[in-house]
């Protein structure tokens, strides 16, 4: 065990000004003689302060200023940048050192490379703290089952970082479907067209890898950069757990010089027979906001999940609305203190994990021929563009077809695999 760096978390004061929390079961009204219970800021540790961990640092800074949390410690083998971590937070090279020196944690947030999620999550569940685990939860279905077993045994709560599931638009979509405004739901598609340059795949040793030294990574377009497209489409389809999915087919390709896929179609069928097709690339001409389309018998709805924007097309016309969003960290804290329902609980990532497992066990992605790829930009800023990819994604999503079934010149015949 290395010598911890930074300030000893155990020596930090714990007499932060308490905030008031609603007493569970009493609503917002106080009965005669009832006194609101003071609740001190939750003691939080963050594992991983770079990459998306920097987003969590910013969010925790906001919550700490509001008196909701106290960030007592962070852990990362790469030291945080100057001024990026509060002076009152202890800094450690790893979670083991952090746990050995830090008492009474209430929440541990893990925002680290995919292949480290399983061991770090299991270590966190061995404490008395609840766990916020970034997406994807883990890199295999076996690890997911192990993690679910550990969570049940520990009695701890686990929130998975699919932030788009906090959108209030999802409730509006449920109500829209129940109203019959777009008729019978016939299918759902997710379309993602992003750009990632060469530098993206040089940022870490695991970027674009299927595995490292025999350890699963599964860093592909559907499991990492556009994983929210898949997760959001599944949530709207009512597919949350493993039992909610009947089949998954994959059609995986890469234009970049990587192991994993960067241009793919994933076709899912729920246990009710609903098709959910995800057509995704990070080799587009330009980045556009990804969206989920609900295909109804009498209309359609398009949900741009990064913007919480819902557009509904019916015979009566077009309506547009932008919604708010619940923060998943705040939701987990409310769950711990007041019993609020978790927005993205671990078991509800089961359907997504079946998609990840289908990708993990599929044959290696096929390389798209050089005749169908051109490069824009220079050096590490250059990015691959698959010729005609925008039209291909639109057609795949509309027809619930794989690239192979569309007969694209760079696609392999009968490439889909079922699981």
Residue pairs with C-beta under 8 A, 6 or more apart in sequence:
1 96
1 97
1 100
2 93
2 94
2 97
4 90
4 91
4 92
4 93
4 97
4 98
4 101
5 79
5 91
5 92
5 93
6 89
6 90
6 91
6 92
7 87
7 88
7 89
7 90
7 91
8 90
8 101
9 72
9 73
9 89
9 90
9 98
9 101
9 102
9 103
10 101
10 102
10 103
12 72
12 88
12 90
14 40
14 43
14 70
14 104
16 40
16 41
16 67
16 70
17 67
18 38
18 39
18 40
18 41
18 67
19 38
19 39
19 40
19 41
19 66
19 67
19 68
20 36
20 37
20 38
20 39
21 36
21 37
21 38
21 39
21 337
21 338
22 28
22 36
22 338
23 34
23 36
23 37
24 337
24 338
24 339
26 34
30 36
39 337
40 70
41 64
41 67
41 68
41 69
41 70
42 68
42 69
42 70
42 106
42 107
42 333
42 336
42 337
43 69
43 70
43 72
43 104
43 105
43 106
43 107
44 60
44 69
44 70
44 71
44 72
44 105
44 106
44 107
44 108
44 109
45 71
45 72
45 73
45 74
45 75
45 98
45 102
45 105
45 107
45 108
45 109
45 129
46 53
46 56
46 57
46 60
46 71
46 73
46 74
46 75
46 108
46 109
46 111
47 53
47 74
47 75
47 76
47 95
47 98
47 108
47 109
47 110
47 111
47 112
47 120
47 124
48 56
48 75
48 76
48 110
48 111
48 112
48 134
49 57
49 74
49 76
49 80
49 84
49 85
50 76
50 78
50 80
51 111
51 203
51 204
52 111
52 134
53 76
53 111
53 112
54 84
55 111
56 109
56 111
56 329
57 74
57 80
57 84
57 85
59 327
59 329
60 69
60 71
60 109
60 329
61 71
61 86
63 69
63 329
63 330
64 70
64 71
64 86
68 330
68 333
69 107
69 329
69 333
70 88
71 85
71 86
71 88
71 89
72 88
72 89
72 90
72 102
72 105
73 89
73 90
73 91
73 92
73 98
73 101
73 102
73 105
74 80
74 85
74 89
74 90
74 91
74 92
74 98
75 91
75 92
75 93
75 94
75 95
75 97
75 98
76 91
76 93
77 93
77 94
79 91
80 91
85 91
90 98
90 101
90 102
92 98
92 101
95 108
95 120
95 123
95 124
96 123
99 105
99 123
99 127
104 128
105 127
105 128
105 129
106 128
106 129
106 130
106 336
107 129
107 130
107 131
107 132
107 329
107 332
107 333
107 336
108 124
108 127
108 129
108 130
108 131
108 132
109 131
109 132
109 134
109 329
110 117
110 120
110 121
110 124
110 131
110 132
110 133
110 134
111 134
111 161
112 120
112 134
113 204
113 206
113 217
114 136
114 138
114 139
114 206
114 217
114 218
114 219
114 223
114 224
115 139
115 206
115 212
115 215
115 216
115 217
117 133
117 134
117 136
117 137
117 138
117 139
117 143
118 138
118 139
118 143
118 146
118 147
121 131
121 133
121 137
121 138
121 147
121 150
121 158
122 146
122 147
122 150
124 131
125 131
125 147
125 150
125 151
125 154
125 156
125 158
126 154
128 156
129 156
130 156
130 157
130 158
130 159
130 332
130 335
130 336
131 151
131 156
131 157
131 158
131 159
132 158
132 159
132 161
132 328
132 329
132 332
133 158
133 159
133 160
133 161
133 346
134 160
134 161
135 160
135 161
135 162
135 224
135 227
135 228
135 231
135 349
136 218
136 223
136 224
136 227
136 349
136 352
136 353
136 356
137 144
137 147
137 160
137 346
137 349
137 352
137 353
138 144
138 147
138 353
139 215
139 216
139 217
139 218
139 356
139 360
140 216
140 218
140 356
140 357
140 360
141 353
141 354
141 356
141 357
141 360
143 216
144 349
144 350
144 353
147 158
147 346
148 346
148 347
151 157
151 158
151 346
157 332
157 335
157 336
157 342
157 345
158 345
158 346
159 328
159 329
159 331
159 332
159 335
159 342
159 343
159 344
159 345
159 346
160 344
160 345
160 346
160 348
160 349
161 328
161 344
162 227
162 228
162 231
162 232
162 328
162 344
162 349
162 352
163 228
163 325
163 328
164 228
164 231
164 232
164 305
164 306
165 231
165 232
165 235
165 328
165 343
165 344
166 325
166 326
166 327
166 328
166 331
166 343
166 344
167 305
167 308
167 323
167 324
167 325
168 308
168 323
168 324
168 325
168 326
169 303
169 305
169 308
169 309
169 310
169 321
169 323
170 235
170 236
172 310
172 321
172 323
173 236
173 294
173 301
173 303
173 310
176 182
176 294
176 301
176 312
177 185
177 294
180 298
181 296
181 298
181 299
181 312
181 314
182 294
182 296
182 297
182 298
182 299
182 300
182 301
182 312
182 313
182 314
183 296
183 297
183 298
183 299
184 296
184 297
184 298
185 274
185 294
185 295
185 296
186 295
186 296
186 297
187 274
187 275
187 276
187 277
187 295
187 400
188 233
188 236
188 237
188 274
188 275
188 276
188 277
188 292
188 293
188 294
188 295
189 233
189 276
189 277
189 278
189 279
189 292
189 293
189 295
189 397
189 398
189 400
190 226
190 229
190 230
190 232
190 233
190 276
190 277
190 278
190 279
190 280
190 290
190 291
190 292
190 293
190 397
191 229
191 278
191 279
191 280
191 290
191 291
191 292
191 293
191 393
191 394
191 397
192 221
192 226
192 229
192 278
192 279
192 280
192 281
192 282
192 290
192 393
193 281
193 284
193 286
193 287
193 288
193 290
193 389
193 390
193 393
194 225
194 226
194 281
194 282
194 284
194 287
194 288
194 290
195 282
195 283
195 284
195 285
195 286
195 287
195 383
196 225
196 256
196 262
196 282
196 283
196 383
197 377
197 380
197 381
197 382
197 383
198 256
198 379
198 380
198 381
198 382
198 383
199 380
199 381
200 207
200 282
201 207
201 208
201 256
201 258
202 380
205 212
206 212
206 217
206 219
207 219
207 258
208 219
208 256
208 258
208 259
208 260
208 262
209 217
209 219
209 258
209 259
209 260
210 216
210 217
210 218
210 219
210 220
210 259
210 260
210 360
210 364
211 217
211 218
211 259
216 360
217 260
218 260
218 356
218 359
218 360
219 260
220 252
220 260
220 261
220 262
220 264
220 359
220 365
221 260
221 261
221 262
221 263
221 264
221 280
221 281
221 282
222 229
222 230
222 261
222 264
222 266
222 278
222 280
222 355
222 356
222 359
223 230
223 355
223 356
223 359
225 282
226 278
226 280
226 282
226 290
227 352
228 290
228 305
228 306
229 278
229 280
229 290
229 292
229 305
230 266
230 278
230 280
230 352
230 355
231 349
231 352
232 292
232 303
232 305
233 276
233 278
233 292
234 240
234 268
234 276
234 351
234 352
234 355
235 348
236 292
236 294
236 303
237 268
237 270
237 274
237 276
238 244
238 270
238 272
238 274
239 245
239 268
239 270
239 271
239 276
239 351
240 347
240 348
240 350
240 351
241 347
241 348
241 350
241 351
242 350
242 351
242 353
242 354
243 271
243 350
244 270
244 271
244 350
244 351
245 268
245 269
245 270
245 271
245 350
245 351
245 354
246 269
246 270
246 271
246 273
247 268
247 269
247 418
247 419
248 266
248 267
248 268
248 354
248 355
248 357
248 358
248 418
248 419
249 266
249 267
249 268
249 358
249 402
249 416
249 417
249 418
249 419
250 264
250 265
250 266
250 267
250 358
250 359
250 362
250 416
250 417
251 264
251 265
251 266
251 267
251 402
251 403
251 404
251 411
251 415
251 416
252 261
252 264
252 359
252 362
252 363
252 364
252 365
252 366
252 415
253 261
253 262
253 263
253 264
253 365
253 366
253 367
253 368
253 403
253 410
253 411
254 260
254 261
254 262
254 263
254 365
254 366
254 367
254 368
255 262
255 263
255 283
255 367
255 368
255 373
255 384
255 385
255 386
256 262
256 283
256 384
259 364
259 365
260 365
261 359
261 365
262 281
262 282
262 283
262 365
262 384
263 280
263 281
263 282
263 283
263 368
263 386
263 389
263 403
264 278
264 279
264 280
264 281
264 359
264 365
265 277
265 278
265 279
265 280
265 396
265 401
265 402
265 403
266 277
266 278
266 280
266 355
266 358
266 359
267 275
267 276
267 277
267 278
267 400
267 402
267 416
268 275
268 276
268 277
268 278
268 351
268 355
269 275
269 276
270 276
275 400
277 396
277 397
277 400
277 401
279 392
279 393
279 394
279 396
279 397
280 290
280 393
281 386
281 389
281 393
283 373
283 383
283 384
283 385
283 386
283 389
284 385
284 386
284 389
284 390
285 376
285 385
285 389
285 390
289 304
289 306
289 307
290 304
290 305
290 306
291 302
291 303
291 304
291 305
292 302
292 303
292 305
293 300
293 301
293 302
293 303
293 397
294 300
294 301
294 302
294 303
298 314
298 315
299 312
299 313
299 314
299 315
300 312
300 313
301 310
301 311
301 312
301 313
302 310
302 311
302 312
302 313
303 309
303 310
303 311
304 310
304 311
307 322
308 322
308 323
308 324
308 325
309 320
309 321
309 322
309 323
310 320
310 321
310 322
310 323
311 318
311 319
311 320
312 318
312 319
312 320
326 343
328 343
328 344
331 340
331 342
331 343
332 342
334 340
335 341
335 342
354 419
357 419
358 417
358 419
361 419
362 417
363 417
366 411
366 412
366 415
368 386
368 410
369 410
371 410
372 386
372 387
372 388
372 409
372 410
373 384
373 385
373 386
373 387
374 384
374 385
374 387
375 382
375 383
375 384
375 385
376 382
376 383
376 385
377 383
386 392
386 410
388 408
392 403
392 406
392 408
395 401
395 406
396 402
396 403
396 406
399 406
402 411
402 415
402 416
403 410
403 411
403 415
404 411
404 412
404 413
404 414
404 415
404 416
405 416
